């Protein structure tokens, strides 16, 4: 549930994930942390030169009320105690975390392909040695198909190397 913010110009609320929301309804972008003061530093999602997106709609009236027509938009600091849902050591809204998460989704697709295409979902083996051997065969088959697809240089093979041909 969103928490309304009172007494702060330009900030309408803090969403359930801990991000401040401006008057235009855009969540602010996390610029960084002030470790000495224990604060998150949030910036304008529209006008910040490094983190902003100029394609976001922001009316002139909201820009005046929220950012006071500042060139880079507003900067807002919030104590870390006010947003306990954000991990202080690794904030989920930081660019570094977003890049790591994007790599994670790529790995999850590989695991999904292993399960669906290579018979890794149901392993009917009894002991650890047999399960390890089954895993090794599945992963080896996946890598061999990827290698052959790259050697052939065929785009359709490279895109669909993880699908088992019937």
MILUMLO-207587 format. One record per residue (C-alpha): residue number from 1; residue in one letter; x negated, y, z. Coordinates in Angstrom, 2 decimals. Layout:
REM MILUMLO-207587
(node NUM A (X Y Z))
...
//
This chain:
REM MILUMLO-207587
(node 1 X (0.00 0.00 0.00))
(node 2 X (-1.31 3.45 -0.90))
(node 3 X (-2.24 5.82 1.90))
(node 4 X (-1.25 9.45 1.33))
(node 5 X (-4.00 12.00 2.02))
(node 6 X (-3.12 15.32 3.63))
(node 7 X (-5.27 18.42 3.93))
(node 8 X (-7.54 17.57 1.00))
(node 9 X (-7.11 19.62 -2.16))
(node 10 X (-6.81 17.59 -5.33))
(node 11 X (-6.52 14.14 -3.76))
(node 12 X (-3.06 12.63 -3.79))
(node 13 X (-3.67 9.29 -2.07))
(node 14 X (-6.07 6.43 -1.46))
(node 15 X (-4.99 3.33 -3.35))
(node 16 X (-4.84 -0.14 -1.72))
(node 17 X (-8.36 -0.92 -2.99))
(node 18 X (-9.87 2.12 -1.26))
(node 19 X (-10.26 4.45 -4.25))
(node 20 X (-9.12 8.07 -3.94))
(node 21 X (-6.59 9.07 -6.61))
(node 22 X (-6.53 12.59 -8.10))
(node 23 X (-3.46 14.69 -8.87))
(node 24 X (-3.35 13.35 -12.45))
(node 25 X (-3.03 9.82 -11.10))
(node 26 X (-6.56 8.70 -12.05))
(node 27 X (-8.67 6.79 -9.52))
(node 28 X (-11.97 8.57 -8.89))
(node 29 X (-15.22 6.87 -9.91))
(node 30 X (-17.81 5.84 -7.34))
(node 31 X (-20.96 7.87 -7.87))
(node 32 X (-22.92 6.57 -4.90))
(node 33 X (-23.32 6.38 -1.15))
(node 34 X (-24.81 8.71 1.42))
(node 35 X (-26.42 6.20 3.76))
(node 36 X (-27.44 8.71 6.46))
(node 37 X (-23.94 10.16 6.77))
(node 38 X (-22.15 6.86 6.08))
(node 39 X (-20.04 8.23 3.22))
(node 40 X (-18.99 7.17 -0.24))
(node 41 X (-19.35 9.82 -2.94))
(node 42 X (-16.57 9.85 -5.52))
(node 43 X (-16.48 11.88 -8.73))
(node 44 X (-14.00 13.08 -11.30))
(node 45 X (-12.98 10.32 -13.74))
(node 46 X (-12.46 12.83 -16.56))
(node 47 X (-15.23 15.44 -16.42))
(node 48 X (-18.23 13.84 -14.73))
(node 49 X (-21.08 13.80 -17.29))
(node 50 X (-22.39 10.34 -16.39))
(node 51 X (-19.36 8.42 -15.15))
(node 52 X (-16.44 10.30 -16.66))
(node 53 X (-14.21 9.34 -19.56))
(node 54 X (-13.28 12.37 -21.66))
(node 55 X (-10.38 10.52 -23.27))
(node 56 X (-8.40 10.38 -20.01))
(node 57 X (-5.52 12.86 -20.05))
(node 58 X (-5.81 15.61 -17.45))
(node 59 X (-3.50 18.60 -17.74))
(node 60 X (-4.90 22.09 -17.34))
(node 61 X (-2.73 22.71 -14.27))
(node 62 X (-4.01 19.55 -12.56))
(node 63 X (-7.59 20.39 -13.53))
(node 64 X (-7.23 23.76 -11.84))
(node 65 X (-5.54 22.33 -8.73))
(node 66 X (-7.76 19.25 -8.43))
(node 67 X (-11.19 20.33 -9.66))
(node 68 X (-10.87 24.13 -9.48))
(node 69 X (-11.94 24.12 -13.16))
(node 70 X (-15.40 22.88 -12.22))
(node 71 X (-17.49 21.86 -15.19))
(node 72 X (-18.21 18.37 -13.85))
(node 73 X (-14.93 17.97 -12.00))
(node 74 X (-14.55 17.44 -8.31))
(node 75 X (-16.77 15.54 -5.93))
(node 76 X (-15.15 13.92 -2.91))
(node 77 X (-16.84 12.33 0.09))
(node 78 X (-15.07 9.89 2.33))
(node 79 X (-16.30 8.14 5.48))
(node 80 X (-16.84 4.43 5.07))
(node 81 X (-14.65 3.72 8.11))
(node 82 X (-11.63 5.11 6.24))
(node 83 X (-11.95 2.46 3.50))
(node 84 X (-12.82 -0.85 5.18))
(node 85 X (-11.73 -2.78 2.07))
(node 86 X (-14.88 -1.61 0.24))
(node 87 X (-18.05 -3.59 0.93))
(node 88 X (-20.67 -1.09 2.10))
(node 89 X (-23.66 -3.18 0.97))
(node 90 X (-22.28 -3.98 -2.47))
(node 91 X (-19.33 -1.71 -3.36))
(node 92 X (-17.06 -3.32 -5.93))
(node 93 X (-16.63 -0.01 -7.79))
(node 94 X (-20.36 0.58 -8.38))
(node 95 X (-21.70 0.18 -11.94))
(node 96 X (-24.18 -2.41 -10.69))
(node 97 X (-21.38 -4.58 -9.28))
(node 98 X (-19.29 -4.21 -12.44))
(node 99 X (-22.23 -5.36 -14.60))
(node 100 X (-22.83 -8.38 -12.35))
(node 101 X (-19.13 -9.25 -12.43))
(node 102 X (-19.08 -9.07 -16.23))
(node 103 X (-21.89 -11.65 -16.35))
(node 104 X (-19.95 -13.79 -13.88))
(node 105 X (-16.94 -13.92 -16.17))
(node 106 X (-19.16 -15.14 -19.02))
(node 107 X (-20.45 -17.96 -16.80))
(node 108 X (-16.89 -18.85 -15.79))
(node 109 X (-16.01 -19.25 -19.48))
(node 110 X (-18.89 -21.71 -19.86))
(node 111 X (-17.63 -23.71 -16.87))
(node 112 X (-14.13 -23.68 -18.33))
(node 113 X (-15.44 -25.00 -21.65))
(node 114 X (-17.36 -27.72 -19.81))
(node 115 X (-14.22 -28.82 -18.03))
(node 116 X (-11.85 -28.70 -20.99))
(node 117 X (-14.04 -29.71 -23.90))
(node 118 X (-16.60 -32.06 -22.43))
(node 119 X (-14.66 -34.20 -19.98))
(node 120 X (-15.99 -32.60 -16.82))
(node 121 X (-12.61 -31.95 -15.22))
(node 122 X (-12.01 -35.51 -14.06))
(node 123 X (-15.05 -37.48 -13.05))
(node 124 X (-14.22 -41.11 -12.33))
(node 125 X (-17.59 -42.06 -10.88))
(node 126 X (-18.20 -43.54 -7.46))
(node 127 X (-21.55 -42.34 -6.15))
(node 128 X (-23.76 -39.30 -6.43))
(node 129 X (-26.17 -40.82 -8.96))
(node 130 X (-23.35 -41.64 -11.38))
(node 131 X (-21.75 -38.21 -10.94))
(node 132 X (-25.13 -36.54 -11.59))
(node 133 X (-25.60 -38.65 -14.72))
(node 134 X (-22.11 -37.71 -15.97))
(node 135 X (-22.84 -34.02 -15.33))
(node 136 X (-26.16 -34.24 -17.12))
(node 137 X (-24.54 -35.85 -20.18))
(node 138 X (-21.82 -33.16 -20.33))
(node 139 X (-24.29 -30.29 -20.06))
(node 140 X (-26.68 -31.92 -22.52))
(node 141 X (-23.90 -32.36 -25.08))
(node 142 X (-22.92 -28.70 -24.68))
(node 143 X (-26.50 -27.50 -25.16))
(node 144 X (-27.07 -29.78 -28.15))
(node 145 X (-23.99 -28.44 -29.92))
(node 146 X (-25.06 -24.87 -29.18))
(node 147 X (-28.55 -25.59 -30.50))
(node 148 X (-27.27 -27.16 -33.71))
(node 149 X (-24.85 -24.30 -34.25))
(node 150 X (-27.71 -21.81 -33.94))
(node 151 X (-29.94 -23.87 -36.24))
(node 152 X (-27.26 -24.01 -38.90))
(node 153 X (-26.77 -20.28 -38.57))
(node 154 X (-23.09 -20.60 -39.27))
(node 155 X (-21.02 -17.94 -37.57))
(node 156 X (-17.93 -20.13 -37.23))
(node 157 X (-19.99 -22.81 -35.49))
(node 158 X (-21.64 -20.31 -33.17))
(node 159 X (-18.29 -18.89 -32.14))
(node 160 X (-16.69 -22.28 -31.55))
(node 161 X (-19.61 -24.39 -30.41))
(node 162 X (-17.96 -25.03 -27.10))
(node 163 X (-14.87 -26.63 -28.62))
(node 164 X (-15.05 -30.36 -29.12))
(node 165 X (-14.09 -31.43 -32.60))
(node 166 X (-11.64 -34.28 -32.57))
//
